[in-house]
Amino acid sequence: MDVTLMGRRTFAEVAKLDGPALAYPTTENFVFTHNALDCQGFTAVAEAPAEFVEKLGSDRNIWVVGGNTVLKPLLERDMVDHLIIQVAPVLLGEGIPLFTQTEALHRFKLEAVNHYGQFAELVYAH
């Protein structure tokens, strides 16, 4: 991956880590927020996710970290070519939705299922 994108709520969870910049040390990390960030290694972006991704260019490998706020507009504009969904055995109660219902149907094909200890990873291609 070259770039990570996340919303403000996902970033708030990352920022709680000791040394949040160490979480993604080899990528450019962007957070969609209208507020300034006081965290080394992360850049605030105030524009819409789809328009920002268009400016990054199609040659970049982009990882959307977190939920629906960033992912939904990219799915709606058919800008997602892979979904890698990791499932953890923790019920959060309230969390950030990964998907919300839209009018458009998006089909992805399951390519792999990986097992990492207590985690399952599902890899889909568009």
Secondary structure, 3 states (H helix, E strand, C coil): CCEEEEEHHHHHHHCCCCCHHHHCCCCEEEEECCCCCCCCCCEEECCCHHHHHHHHCCCCCEEECCCHHHHHHHHHCCCCCEEEEEECCCCCCCCCCCCCCCCCCCCCEEEEEEEECCEEEEEEEC
